[in-house]
Amino acid sequence: MGPEGKTLLNIIILGFGFMFMFTAFQTCGNIEQTVIKSFNSTEFHGSGYTSMAIIYGVFSASNLIAPSVVAVIGPQLSMFFSGLVYSGYIAMFIHPYTWSFYTASVVVGIAAAILWTAQGNLLTINSTDATIGRNSGIFWALLQFSLFFGNMYIYFAWHGHVHISDKDRQTVFISLTVISLVGSFLFFLIQKPEPEATPSEASESLLQTESTESASIVVATPGLGSQALDAFSESEFIGCFLLQSVMSATKAQSLELTFYSGVYGTCIGAMTQFGDDAKSLIGLSGIFIGLGEILGGGVFGMLNKCNRFGRNPVVLLGLITHFMAFYLIFLNIASDAPIAPEEGTHLQAYITPSVEVALLCSFLLGLGDSCFNTQLLSIVGFMFREDSAPAFAVFKFVQSITAALAFFYSNYLLLHWQLLIMVVVGFLGTLSFFVAEWVVVSSRRDTDYDSI
């Protein structure tokens, strides 16, 4: 197998590893607030929203140390050990205690920072400028199959269940723990890439490879005069990345991630108007979110249909798709659904509650999220191929701190206020993406833009 085939295989294995891991973890996040409401134990006092806020808050802070960890032990081992921590968090729900619940939330936040920094590093070193868009789409589509399989299991396992018993909970989380462990061990199948290099560039390529694998190797630094000559171009890239970071913090992707991964499923499960199947509809909603994610990842990543026009049209489509979903959710779901008790809410929104509309919104949420994410992975990987681990760490730092804030206010805000925040922030974030993309274009005019 040639170098290009090996790198493509690495991307596929990476995608399958994350698919198994997040079949377990995303399903866990989607149902945990509903499960917690159904606990029979009076000794447990916890909130799924608070747990996710802790995870993303610690995730954000841990991105400061994640590149060093990845550099010392390598991306492969980093993802494996992080995967074991994810499995431990899921297994905690088999016999939950308040102290173990929140302790596991802190530890998995640290693991998440290391996992996603290593993922960004592996994605980048197995890609070129010509393949980064394709590889981002392949990875994202495989990852989002996790929403399809995990939530399909929940739909059939909980069909017709008004109350989630201890036995129901334990069966689900034992299964999810095993699935997560399978994903962790798949990372050992990833092979070291063999980048092609011309003879005249051999020594330079070797230096770049070593600097990627270990932060302890110091790359030769140009002289002061050379630094002065390069200052303008460097400031352009730094400014562009700062804009990208602001975009990732302010646009709806990180807030919408919070909404679809933990809040929206809870809202559907709380709607008594949906009948006895409301709890199982949480799984069905996750399936439709996954279908939207997979479709978006395939069309805008693997097929690269929009590359000739740049990334902006895809991001604009994501914004429009999100706004359609938010408007329909506002009309269809009761305002107190995110914070309703276990017995649910009897309030009605502005139309007769419809399961079909609720599932359509799930699909639109997934499609819009994939529009944003495929373009984010592409632009960050393209701009920072030679120093990808710190770049993805900063990107995830800003993204996760926003998600932590969103999970925190989800404990208190009614649905219409949460939707309003996502609309305003999504519009401003999309504008900031446009600015970042234009800076990339102007700073790389001497390259083939169609290859992004």
C-alpha positions in Angstrom: 0.0 0.0 0.0 1.4 3.4 -1.0 1.7 6.4 1.3 -1.6 8.0 0.2 -3.5 4.7 0.7 -2.0 4.3 4.1 -3.0 7.8 5.2 -6.5 7.3 3.9 -6.7 4.0 5.8 -5.5 5.8 8.9 -8.3 8.4 8.6 -10.9 5.6 8.1 -9.7 3.7 11.2 -9.6 7.0 13.2 -13.2 7.6 12.1 -14.3 4.1 13.1 -12.6 4.4 16.5 -14.4 7.6 17.2 -17.7 6.2 15.9 -17.6 3.4 18.5 -16.5 5.6 21.3 -19.1 8.3 20.7 -21.8 5.8 19.9 -21.4 5.2 23.6 -20.6 8.7 24.9 -23.0 10.8 22.7 -25.8 8.4 23.5 -24.9 8.7 27.2 -25.0 12.5 26.9 -28.3 12.4 25.1 -30.1 10.4 27.7 -28.4 11.1 31.0 -30.6 14.0 32.1 -33.7 11.8 31.5 -32.0 8.8 33.2 -31.1 10.9 36.2 -34.7 12.0 36.7 -35.7 8.3 36.8 -33.2 7.3 39.5 -34.9 5.4 42.4 -32.1 6.2 44.8 -32.8 9.2 47.1 -29.1 9.4 47.9 -28.2 10.7 44.4 -28.5 14.4 43.8 -27.0 15.4 40.4 -27.8 17.1 37.2 -26.9 16.0 33.7 -26.6 19.6 32.6 -24.3 20.4 35.4 -22.1 17.4 34.6 -21.8 18.4 31.0 -21.0 22.0 32.1 -18.2 20.6 34.3 -16.9 18.4 31.5 -16.7 21.3 29.0 -15.3 23.7 31.6 -12.5 21.3 32.5 -12.1 20.5 28.8 -11.5 24.1 28.1 -8.9 24.6 30.8 -7.1 21.3 30.0 -6.4 22.4 26.4 -3.5 24.4 27.9 -1.7 21.1 28.7 -3.1 18.8 26.1 -0.5 19.6 23.3 2.3 18.7 25.7 0.7 15.4 26.7 0.2 14.5 23.0 3.8 15.5 22.2 5.2 13.3 25.1 3.3 10.1 24.6 2.1 10.5 21.0 -1.4 10.9 19.5 -2.1 7.2 19.4 -1.6 6.4 23.1 -3.2 9.8 24.0 -6.4 8.7 22.3 -6.3 5.2 23.8 -5.9 6.3 27.4 -8.5 9.1 26.9 -10.9 6.5 25.5 -10.5 4.4 28.7 -11.5 7.5 30.7 -14.6 8.0 28.6 -15.5 4.3 29.2 -15.1 4.8 32.9 -17.5 7.8 32.8 -20.2 5.7 31.0 -19.7 2.8 33.4 -20.3 5.1 36.4 -24.0 5.2 35.4 -24.3 1.5 36.2 -24.2 2.2 39.9 -24.1 6.0 40.2 -23.2 8.1 43.2 -23.2 11.9 43.4 -19.4 12.0 44.2 -18.4 9.6 41.5 -20.7 11.3 39.0 -19.0 14.7 39.4 -15.5 13.3 39.8 -15.9 11.4 36.6 -17.1 14.6 34.9 -13.8 16.4 35.9 -11.6 13.5 34.7 -13.4 13.0 31.4 -13.0 16.8 30.8 -9.2 16.4 31.0 -9.4 13.3 28.7 -11.5 15.1 26.2 -8.9 17.9 25.7 -6.2 15.3 25.1 -8.4 13.2 22.8 -9.5 16.0 20.5 -6.0 17.5 20.4 -4.6 14.1 19.4 -7.4 13.7 16.8 -6.6 17.0 15.2 -2.9 16.2 15.1 -3.5 12.8 13.5 -6.0 14.2 11.0 -3.5 16.9 9.9 -0.4 14.7 9.6 -2.3 12.2 7.5 -3.6 14.9 5.2 -2.2 17.3 2.6 -3.6 20.7 1.4 -5.4 18.7 -1.3 -6.9 16.1 1.0 -7.7 17.9 4.2 -11.2 18.7 3.1 -11.9 15.2 2.0 -10.4 13.7 5.1 -12.3 16.0 7.4 -15.6 14.9 5.7 -14.7 11.2 5.9 -13.9 11.5 9.6 -16.9 13.6 10.4 -19.3 11.3 8.6 -17.9 8.2 10.3 -18.0 9.9 13.7 -21.7 10.9 13.3 -22.7 7.3 12.5 -22.4 7.1 16.3 -25.6 9.1 16.7 -27.4 6.7 14.4 -26.5 3.4 16.0 -26.5 4.4 19.7 -29.8 6.1 19.5 -31.4 3.4 17.5 -30.6 1.0 20.4 -32.2 3.5 22.8 -35.3 3.7 20.7 -36.0 0.0 20.6 -34.8 -0.6 24.2 -37.1 2.1 25.7 -40.1 1.8 23.4 -43.2 2.1 25.4 -41.4 2.8 28.7 -42.9 5.7 30.7 -40.4 5.2 33.5 -36.7 4.1 33.1 -36.1 1.4 35.7 -32.8 0.5 37.3 -32.6 -2.6 35.2 -33.2 -0.6 32.0 -30.5 1.8 32.9 -27.9 -0.9 33.9 -28.5 -2.9 30.7 -28.0 0.2 28.5 -24.9 1.5 30.2 -23.2 -1.9 30.4 -23.6 -2.2 26.6 -22.4 1.3 26.0 -19.3 0.7 28.1 -18.3 -2.3 26.1 -18.9 -0.4 22.8 -16.7 2.5 24.0 -13.8 0.1 24.9 -13.9 -1.4 21.4 -13.4 2.1 20.0 -10.4 2.7 22.2 -8.6 -0.4 21.1 -9.2 0.4 17.4 -6.7 3.2 17.7 -3.8 0.7 17.9 -4.5 -0.1 14.2 -3.4 3.3 13.0 0.0 3.2 11.3 2.7 5.8 11.2 2.3 7.8 7.9 5.1 8.0 5.4 5.1 11.4 3.9 6.6 11.7 0.4 9.5 14.2 0.0 11.8 15.2 -2.8 15.5 14.6 -2.2 16.1 18.4 -1.9 13.5 18.6 0.8 14.4 15.4 2.7 16.2 17.1 5.6 13.5 19.7 6.0 10.7 17.0 6.0 12.6 15.0 8.6 12.8 18.1 10.9 9.1 18.8 10.5 8.1 15.2 11.2 10.2 15.1 14.4 8.8 18.4 15.6 5.3 17.0 15.1 6.0 13.9 17.1 7.9 15.4 20.0 7.7 18.9 21.6 11.0 18.2 23.2 12.9 18.6 19.9 13.7 22.3 19.2 13.3 23.4 15.6 16.0 25.8 14.4 14.9 29.4 14.8 15.5 31.9 12.0 17.6 34.9 12.7 16.3 38.2 14.0 16.4 39.8 10.6 14.4 36.9 9.0 11.9 37.2 11.8 11.4 40.9 11.1 10.8 40.1 7.4 8.2 37.4 8.2 6.4 39.4 10.9 3.7 40.7 8.7 2.7 37.3 7.3 2.9 35.8 10.7 0.6 38.5 12.1 -1.9 37.7 9.4 -2.0 34.1 10.3 -2.3 34.9 14.0 -5.0 37.4 13.4 -6.9 34.9 11.2 -6.7 32.2 13.8 -7.9 34.6 16.5 -10.9 35.5 14.3 -11.4 31.8 13.8 -11.3 31.2 17.6 -13.7 34.1 18.2 -16.0 32.5 15.6 -15.9 29.1 17.2 -16.8 30.7 20.5 -19.5 33.0 19.2 -21.2 31.1 16.4 -24.0 28.6 17.1 -21.9 25.5 16.6 -20.7 25.2 20.1 -24.1 26.3 21.6 -26.0 24.1 19.2 -23.7 21.2 20.1 -24.9 21.7 23.7 -28.5 21.9 22.5 -28.7 18.9 20.4 -26.4 16.7 22.5 -28.2 17.2 25.8 -31.1 19.6 25.8 -33.3 18.8 22.8 -33.6 15.1 23.5 -34.7 16.0 27.1 -37.3 18.4 25.7 -38.8 15.7 23.5 -38.9 13.2 26.3 -40.7 15.7 28.5 -43.6 16.3 26.1 -46.5 14.4 27.5 -48.5 15.2 24.3 -46.2 12.8 22.5 -47.7 9.9 24.5 -46.1 6.9 26.2 -43.4 6.8 23.5 -41.9 10.2 24.4 -38.9 8.6 26.2 -38.1 6.3 23.2 -38.4 9.3 20.9 -35.2 10.6 22.5 -33.4 7.8 20.7 -35.3 8.4 17.5 -34.4 12.1 17.6 -30.7 11.2 18.0 -31.0 9.0 14.9 -32.4 11.9 12.8 -29.6 14.2 14.1 -27.1 11.6 13.0 -28.7 11.3 9.6 -28.3 15.1 9.1 -24.7 14.9 10.3 -23.8 12.1 8.0 -25.4 13.7 5.0 -23.6 17.0 5.6 -20.3 15.3 6.2 -20.6 13.3 3.0 -21.8 16.1 0.7 -19.5 18.9 2.0 -16.5 16.8 3.0 -16.0 13.6 0.9 -17.5 15.0 -2.3 -16.0 18.5 -2.0 -18.7 19.9 -4.2 -18.5 23.4 -2.8 -14.7 23.9 -2.8 -14.6 26.0 -5.9 -16.6 28.6 -4.1 -14.7 28.3 -0.8 -16.2 27.5 2.6 -18.5 30.4 3.1 -21.5 29.0 1.2 -21.5 25.8 3.3 -21.4 27.9 6.5 -24.2 30.1 5.3 -26.3 27.0 4.5 -25.6 25.8 8.1 -26.8 29.1 9.5 -30.0 29.0 7.5 -30.7 25.4 8.4 -30.2 26.1 12.1 -32.6 29.1 12.0 -35.3 26.9 10.3 -34.9 24.3 13.1 -35.0 26.9 15.9 -38.1 28.5 14.5 -40.0 25.2 14.2 -38.8 24.1 17.7 -40.1 27.4 19.1 -43.5 26.7 17.6 -43.6 23.0 18.5 -42.0 22.4 21.9 -43.3 23.8 25.3 -41.1 26.5 26.8 -40.6 24.7 30.1 -39.6 21.4 28.5 -35.8 21.7 29.2 -36.4 22.0 33.0 -39.6 19.9 33.4 -39.8 17.1 36.1 -39.8 13.4 35.3 -43.5 13.3 34.7 -43.1 15.9 31.9 -44.8 19.1 30.9 -48.5 19.6 29.9 -47.9 23.0 28.4 -48.3 23.5 24.7 -46.4 25.9 22.4 -47.9 27.7 19.4 -49.0 24.7 17.4 -50.4 21.3 18.2 -47.2 19.3 19.2 -46.1 17.1 16.3 -43.6 14.2 16.5 -43.0 14.6 12.7 -42.0 18.3 13.2 -39.8 17.4 16.2 -37.9 14.8 14.2 -37.5 17.2 11.2 -35.9 19.7 13.5 -33.5 17.0 14.7 -32.5 16.3 11.2 -32.0 20.1 10.5 -29.9 20.4 13.7 -27.6 17.7 12.5 -27.3 19.0 9.0 -26.5 22.5 10.1 -23.9 21.3 12.7 -22.1 19.2 10.0 -21.9 22.3 7.7 -20.1 24.2 10.4 -17.8 21.4 11.6 -16.5 20.1 8.3 -15.5 23.6 7.4 -13.9 24.3 10.8 -11.8 21.2 10.7 -10.7 22.0 7.1 -9.7 25.6 7.7 -7.8 25.0 11.0 -6.0 22.0 9.5 -5.2 23.9 6.3 -3.8 26.9 8.2 -1.7 25.1 10.8 -0.5 21.9 9.2 3.0 22.2 10.6 1.8 23.0 14.2 -1.5 21.3 14.4 -1.7 20.1 18.0 -1.5 23.6 19.6 -3.9 25.0 17.0 -6.6 22.4 17.6 -6.0 22.8 21.3 -6.8 26.5 21.2 -9.7 25.9 18.9 -11.2 23.4 21.3 -10.4 25.6 24.3 -12.6 28.4 23.0 -15.3 26.0 21.7 -15.6 24.0 24.9 -15.7 27.0 27.3 -18.8 28.2 25.4 -20.4 24.8 25.6 -19.8 24.7 29.3 -21.5 28.0 29.7 -24.5 26.8 27.7 -24.9 23.6 29.7 -24.8 25.7 32.9 -27.6 28.0 31.8 -29.6 25.0 30.5 -30.4 24.2 34.1 -32.4 27.5 34.5 -33.4 29.1 31.2 -36.7 28.3 29.4 -36.6 27.0 25.9 -37.4 30.3 24.1 -34.5 32.1 25.8 -32.1 29.4 24.8 -33.2 29.6 21.2 -32.9 33.4 21.2 -29.3 33.2 22.4 -28.4 30.7 19.7 -30.0 32.8 17.0 -28.1 36.0 17.9 -24.8 34.3 18.6 -25.1 32.1 15.4 -25.5 35.2 13.2 -22.5 37.0 14.7 -20.4 33.8 14.6 -21.2 33.3 10.9 -20.0 36.8 10.1 -16.8 36.2 11.9 -16.2 33.0 9.9 -16.6 35.0 6.7 -13.9 37.4 7.8 -11.6 34.6 8.8 -12.1 32.9 5.4 -11.4 36.0 3.5 -8.1 36.5 5.4 -7.1 32.9 4.6 -7.8 33.6 0.9 -5.8 36.9 0.8 -2.9 35.3 2.7 -2.7 32.3 0.5 -3.2 33.8 -3.0 0.1 32.2 -4.2 -1.5 28.7 -3.5 -4.2 26.8 -5.4 -7.3 27.7 -3.4 -9.3 24.9 -5.1 -7.2 22.4 -3.2 -8.4 23.5 0.2 
